[in-house]
Amino acid sequence: MDTRRLIHTLVSICMFLMLASCGRTVQPVATSQPVVPPPTARPSDTPEPSPTSIVFVPATLAPTNTPPPTITPIPPCTNMLTFVSDVTIPDNTIITAGSIVDKQWRVKNTGTCDWDGRYRLRAGYGTDLGLGEQSLYPARSGSEAVLHIVFTAPLNPGSYSSTWQAVAPDGSLFGDIVTITIIVQ
């Protein structure tokens, strides 16, 4: 085998290997012409790139068929109030007619909703002792709070009881009822 043919064969193999490593299939072409390298190009002889050039995107940048992440809806929170203890004015405390009654209850937010300014405390049955709906003290889920209402004792002697319950922003009542029972003299 002569030197020219050997060079031609080696160049063909190298080209085949280079093209094969790019993921393209190369069909060998038989030629009887010797391979002659092109003349060195001068800057003015350099052709402009064709607008139809093929661009290969590496596999790491190629689009994938990965499904979009699933969004798990967050379930709504639950409202719950648990009575813990009377802080002031135990039931059946004797009160002077017309006096100020500072009633406090310790409660726990045992629901999963945090109480904010939209939560209220509403009079239930019995007498409201002159008060309507009151703000429910803000409390994070799992924490304790002291509910505080200042009443005025009725002027007429007798036994008075007032019940109160928490109200959610949607108007629904929830949790334990808190009560004040006083004896006015």
N, C-alpha and C positions, 0 to 999 in steps of 0.2 A: 504494500500500500504506500502511495507516495505521500509526502508531507502535506500537500495541498488538500488531498482528500481527507487526511486525518484531522486537519484543522477544521475543515468543513463539517465533519461528523461531530467533533467536540462542540463546535458552536451550535449545531442543531440540537444536541443533547442539552446544552446549557439553556437554550431558549425554551425548550420543551419543559425543563424543570422549573424555570422561572414562571412560565405561564401556568403550569400545573399548580404551583404554590398559591396562586391568586384565585384558585377555585374555578378556573376556566378550563374547558376541555380543548385540547390542541390536536388537530389532525396533522400528522407528519406529511410533509410534501416532499416528494422525490424531485430532486433537481440535479441536472448534470452540470449546472453552471457553478463555478467556484464562488464562495461567499466573499464579497469584497466589502470592507467596511466603508460607510459613506464618508465623503470628504468632511473635514472639520468645518462646521458652520460658522459663518461670521455673524455678528449681531444683526446686520441688515438682512441676512438670509434666513433668520429664524422665523418660521411660520407662526401666525397668530393661532391661538387655540380655537378649535372648531366649536360652535355653539351646540353641536350635537355630541360633545364628548360624553363618555360614560364615566360616571363617578361611582366608585365602590364605597359603600357604607360599611364600616366594621360592624361585626355582629353585636357588639355592646351598644351601638347607637341605633340599631335597626328597631323598628316598631315591634312590639310583642303582642301576643294575643292574651295577655293577662287580664282577667275580668276586673272591673273597677271595685274598690273596696266597698263592703256592705256597710250601711249606716244603721246602727242599732238604735231604735227610738228609746228615749229616756222615759220611763214610766212616770206618771204624775205622782207627786208626793201625797202623803196621807196626813190628815190633821187629827191630833189627839191631845187632850189635856187631862192630866191625872192630878187629883187633889192630894196634897201631902199633909198639910196641917193648917190650923188656925194660928195666925201669928198674933193677932190682937182680938179682943172682944169674943171670948168663948160663948157658945150658945147659952141662952137663958141668963145673960148678964143683965143686972138691974141698972137702968139708965134713967136719969132725970128727964122729964118731959121738956122738949125743945132744945136739948143739948146736942152738941156736935159728937158724932160717933165716927171714929177713924178705924175702919175695918180693913184688915189685911189677911190675905190667904196665901200660903205658900203652895205653888203648883209646879208641876214638871211638864215640859213639852215632850211627850212620849211619842209624838208622830215623827214624820220625816220632813215636814215643811217647817221652814223658819217663819216665825211670826214677825210681821213687819207692821207698818202703819195702817195697812188695810184690814187688820184683824180687830174685832170688837168684842165687848162683853155686854150681853143683853139681859135685861131683867126678864125673868120667866114668870112664875106664878107667885102669889102672895102680893104684898105691897112693894112697889119699887122705892119706897121711902123718899119720894120726890125726885128721883133721878131717872133719866132715860138711858139710852145706850152709852157705854163708856169705851174708851180706848183699851185694848188688851195690851198689857206690857210686852214689848218685843222680847222674844226669846228664841235662840237657836235650837234646832232639834237636839234633844237629849239634855238640855240645860234646865235649871230651875229658875223661877221668877216669883216675885211677890206681887200679887194683884192688890191694888190699893184703891178704895173708894171711901170718900168722906160723905157720910149721911147726916141728916138732921133728924133727931128723934121726934116722933109725932107729939102733939100737944095733949092728946087724950090718953089717959092711962090704959094699959092693956098689954097683951102679948102680940108682937109683930114679927113676921118672918118674911124674908125676901130671898128669892133664889135667882141665880145668875148663871149664864152659860156662854161659852165662847162661840163666836160667829166667824166663819171663814169669809174670804173676799167674795165668794159666790153666793153668800147669804145662808149657807147651810150651818146648822148648829152642830157642835161636836164636843166630845169629852165629858168629863164629870161635871156635875152641877155644884156650884159653891153656894153656901147659904149663910145668912146672918139671921139669928133669932134673938130678939131682945125683949125685955119686960120693962115697959115704961111706967113710972110712978109719978 
